[in-house]
Amino acid sequence: QMELEALRSIYEGDLCFRELSPVSFQYRIGESGDPKAFLIEVSWPETYPQTAPVISMDAFFNNTISSAIKQSILDKLMVEVEANLGTAMTYTLFEYAKDNKEVFMENQPVNTVTSVSNSTSVGTPDVPPSKKKEKKEQLSKTQKRKLADKTDNKGELPRGWNWVDVIKVTQVHSIQYCE
């Protein structure tokens, strides 16, 4: 199949492209972390390209996309199929979907829950690295709690808050008995 070879060479190294079988292909439109990314699957019946390929959006990847939007994307792709019947069109369909991704997905509500993952540590200031670099000491839970208690409401440590600890640590480490 000429088209199969062409697809393989065009999309070689493209992580969005997957060959499920020699007559079935998936293409992810959008980056993997993109809430508006979607996956289209194109399969060739025996009479393709004289007849339309089967286009599906049933992939689990698309399970957050409303069925109305999936249907509207499929409808738009089918218009493109009609215009290209009789020619190798899989590449055309994937590129058409890429070019029109924003339009296809404009009514898809973006689930913003995923974007707050990095605010889990609110209110617990990062413990500044100890003045003594060589000794990486694991703080116990109680020590961490004490550190957290020393912070003021803004989560900022008062100046000099860790002096006592530094002095203690220094004393302990500098007492070395040599034979």
C-alpha positions in Angstrom: 0.0 0.0 0.0 1.6 3.3 -1.2 -0.3 5.3 1.4 0.9 3.1 4.3 4.5 3.7 3.3 3.9 7.4 2.9 2.3 7.7 6.4 5.1 5.7 8.0 7.8 8.0 6.5 5.9 11.2 7.1 5.1 10.5 10.8 8.3 8.6 11.6 9.3 9.7 15.1 6.1 11.6 15.6 4.8 10.5 19.0 1.3 11.6 18.2 1.0 9.0 15.5 0.3 5.3 16.1 -0.1 2.5 13.6 -2.5 0.1 15.2 -2.5 -2.2 12.2 -1.5 -1.7 8.5 -5.0 -0.4 7.9 -5.7 1.4 11.2 -4.1 4.5 12.5 -4.4 6.9 15.5 -3.3 10.4 15.7 -3.4 12.6 18.8 -4.2 16.2 18.0 -2.6 18.4 20.7 0.0 17.8 23.4 -0.6 15.1 25.9 -1.2 17.5 28.8 -3.5 19.7 26.7 -7.0 19.6 28.0 -8.3 20.2 24.5 -6.2 17.4 22.9 -8.1 14.6 21.2 -7.4 11.4 19.4 -8.8 10.4 16.1 -8.7 6.9 14.6 -8.8 6.2 10.9 -9.4 2.7 9.6 -9.4 1.7 6.0 -12.1 -0.7 4.7 -11.1 -3.0 1.8 -12.6 -0.6 -0.8 -10.8 2.5 0.5 -10.1 5.1 -0.9 -13.0 4.6 -3.3 -15.1 4.4 -0.1 -14.8 6.5 3.0 -12.4 5.4 5.8 -14.0 4.7 9.1 -13.2 7.6 11.5 -13.7 7.0 15.2 -13.3 9.0 18.4 -14.1 6.1 20.7 -10.5 6.0 22.1 -10.4 6.1 25.9 -8.2 9.2 25.5 -11.3 11.1 24.4 -13.5 10.1 27.4 -13.6 13.6 28.8 -14.9 15.1 25.6 -18.6 15.5 25.3 -20.3 13.3 22.7 -21.8 16.3 21.0 -18.3 17.7 20.4 -17.0 14.3 19.2 -20.0 14.1 16.8 -19.4 17.6 15.4 -15.7 16.8 14.9 -16.6 13.6 13.0 -19.2 15.5 10.9 -16.5 18.0 9.9 -14.0 15.3 9.1 -16.7 13.5 7.0 -17.1 16.6 4.9 -13.4 16.5 4.2 -13.7 12.8 3.4 -16.4 13.4 0.8 -14.2 16.0 -0.8 -11.3 13.6 -1.1 -12.9 10.3 -2.0 -10.8 8.3 -4.4 -7.5 9.7 -3.1 -5.3 8.7 -0.3 -6.6 11.0 2.4 -5.5 9.8 5.8 -2.6 12.4 6.0 -5.0 15.0 4.8 -7.5 14.2 7.5 -4.9 14.2 10.3 -3.5 17.6 9.1 -7.0 19.0 8.7 -7.8 18.0 12.3 -4.5 19.6 13.5 -5.2 22.8 11.6 -8.7 23.1 13.0 -8.1 21.8 16.5 -9.1 25.1 18.2 -12.3 25.4 16.1 -13.2 21.7 16.8 -12.8 22.1 20.5 -14.0 25.7 21.1 -17.1 24.5 22.9 -15.3 21.9 25.0 -15.3 23.1 28.6 -11.8 22.9 29.9 -11.5 21.0 33.2 -9.3 23.3 35.2 -8.9 20.9 38.2 -5.8 19.4 36.7 -4.0 22.7 36.6 -4.0 23.3 40.4 -1.9 20.2 41.1 1.1 22.4 42.0 -0.6 24.3 44.8 -0.8 21.4 47.2 2.0 22.8 49.3 0.4 26.1 50.3 1.3 27.2 53.8 4.2 24.8 54.2 7.3 26.7 53.4 10.2 24.7 51.9 12.7 24.1 54.6 15.8 26.1 53.5 18.8 24.0 52.9 20.9 23.6 56.1 24.0 25.8 56.3 26.0 22.6 56.5 25.9 21.1 53.0 28.0 18.0 53.7 25.6 16.6 56.3 22.3 16.0 54.6 20.1 15.3 57.6 16.6 14.0 57.3 14.3 16.0 59.5 11.9 14.0 61.5 8.2 14.9 61.4 8.3 16.6 64.7 11.2 18.7 63.6 9.4 19.7 60.4 6.4 20.6 62.5 8.5 22.8 64.7 9.9 24.5 61.6 6.4 25.1 60.4 5.4 26.5 63.8 8.2 29.1 63.6 6.8 30.7 60.5 4.5 33.7 60.8 1.1 33.7 59.1 2.5 34.7 55.8 4.5 31.5 55.6 7.7 33.5 55.8 10.3 32.7 58.3 11.4 35.5 60.7 15.0 36.7 60.3 17.4 34.6 62.2 14.9 31.9 62.9 17.3 29.1 62.2 20.4 30.5 64.0 19.9 28.4 67.1 19.6 25.2 65.0 22.7 26.1 63.1 24.7 26.7 66.3 23.5 23.5 67.8 24.3 21.5 64.7 27.8 23.1 64.5 28.6 22.3 68.1 27.6 18.7 67.7 29.6 18.2 64.6 32.7 20.0 65.8 33.2 17.8 68.9 35.2 15.0 67.5 37.4 12.9 69.6 40.7 12.1 68.0 42.7 9.1 69.4 
